[in-house]
Amino acid sequence: MTVLLIASVTVVFYQCTPSTDQKVAVAREAVERDISKEKQDVVNDLRWLRDDINDRLDEVSIKLETASDKSKEGLDEAKLNLIDQRAKIEKSLSEIDQAADAGWDDIQQNARDTSNEVKAEFEKLSGRIENALKGD
């Protein structure tokens, strides 16, 4: 009787305890959700930066239509630089879109480096653009 009781308790306990496969599946799902959230965070940051650059490009393009020759030179240079920075962001967005989870760490680091680089360049350009926009 005792052996039967122990066997019954063991079977019930075993069925209530998640298997190793189940634990692995739950852990894998949590990691996939984390990677998905990280990707979305990085993509949102890059899109925000791209939108900011597009807005500034619109301002520069409008000003170029009526700018003096002196201001046009600086604005043309700024416009080309902004276009170059936007291309870097587009490249990072494309890499993220095509990234497999296995290589995510490298892609994420590259995207963050690009974002930081573009932000720094954008800040430097903003002062020059403001001066050129006010120059006429």
C-alpha positions in Angstrom: 0.0 0.0 0.0 2.8 2.4 0.9 4.6 1.7 -2.4 1.4 2.4 -4.3 0.9 5.7 -2.5 4.4 6.8 -3.2 4.1 5.8 -6.8 0.8 7.8 -7.1 2.4 10.9 -5.4 5.4 10.6 -7.7 3.2 10.5 -10.8 1.1 13.5 -9.7 4.3 15.4 -8.7 6.0 14.6 -12.0 2.9 15.8 -14.0 2.8 19.1 -12.1 6.5 19.9 -12.6 7.3 21.4 -16.0 9.6 19.3 -18.1 13.0 20.6 -19.2 11.7 21.0 -22.7 8.9 23.2 -21.4 11.3 25.3 -19.3 13.6 25.7 -22.3 10.6 26.7 -24.5 9.5 29.3 -22.0 13.1 30.7 -21.7 13.5 30.8 -25.5 10.2 32.7 -25.8 11.3 35.2 -23.2 14.5 35.8 -25.1 12.7 36.2 -28.4 10.4 38.7 -26.8 13.4 40.6 -25.4 15.1 40.7 -28.8 11.9 41.8 -30.5 11.5 44.6 -28.0 15.2 45.6 -28.4 14.8 45.7 -32.2 11.7 47.8 -31.9 13.4 50.3 -29.6 16.4 50.7 -31.9 14.1 51.0 -34.9 12.0 53.6 -33.2 15.1 55.6 -32.3 16.5 55.4 -35.8 13.1 56.4 -37.4 12.8 59.4 -35.1 16.3 60.5 -36.1 15.5 60.0 -39.8 12.3 62.0 -39.5 14.2 64.8 -37.8 16.7 64.8 -40.6 13.9 64.8 -43.2 12.3 67.8 -41.5 15.6 69.7 -41.5 16.2 68.7 -45.2 12.8 70.2 -46.0 13.8 73.5 -44.2 17.1 73.6 -46.0 15.6 72.9 -49.4 13.0 75.6 -49.0 15.6 78.1 -47.9 17.9 77.2 -50.8 15.3 78.5 -53.2 15.7 82.1 -52.0 19.1 82.0 -50.4 22.0 84.3 -51.4 25.0 82.7 -53.2 26.9 83.0 -49.9 24.3 81.1 -47.9 23.6 78.6 -50.7 27.2 77.2 -50.5 26.8 76.4 -46.8 23.2 75.1 -47.2 24.2 72.9 -50.1 27.0 71.4 -48.0 24.7 70.9 -45.1 22.1 69.3 -47.4 24.6 66.8 -48.8 25.8 66.0 -45.3 22.2 65.4 -44.1 21.5 63.2 -47.0 24.6 61.2 -46.2 23.5 60.8 -42.6 20.0 59.7 -43.6 21.6 57.1 -45.9 23.5 55.7 -42.9 20.3 55.4 -40.9 18.5 53.8 -43.8 21.3 51.2 -44.1 21.0 50.4 -40.4 17.2 50.1 -40.6 17.7 47.7 -43.5 20.2 45.6 -41.6 17.9 45.4 -38.6 15.0 44.4 -40.9 17.1 41.5 -42.3 18.8 40.5 -39.0 18.3 37.1 -37.6 18.1 36.8 -33.9 21.4 34.9 -33.8 23.4 37.9 -35.1 21.3 40.5 -33.3 24.0 41.6 -30.8 26.3 42.7 -33.6 23.6 44.4 -35.6 22.3 46.2 -32.5 25.7 47.5 -31.6 26.3 48.7 -35.2 22.9 50.4 -35.2 23.5 52.1 -31.9 26.9 53.3 -33.1 25.4 54.7 -36.2 22.7 56.4 -34.2 25.2 58.0 -31.9 27.4 59.1 -34.8 24.5 60.6 -36.7 23.2 62.4 -33.7 26.6 63.9 -33.0 26.9 65.0 -36.7 23.3 66.3 -36.7 24.0 68.5 -33.6 27.1 69.9 -35.3 25.2 70.6 -38.5 22.2 72.1 -36.7 24.2 75.2 -35.6 25.6 75.7 -39.0 22.2 75.3 -40.6 20.6 77.7 -38.2 23.2 80.3 -39.0 22.8 79.8 -42.8 19.0 79.9 -42.5 19.2 83.2 -40.6 21.9 84.6 -42.8 19.5 85.8 -45.5 
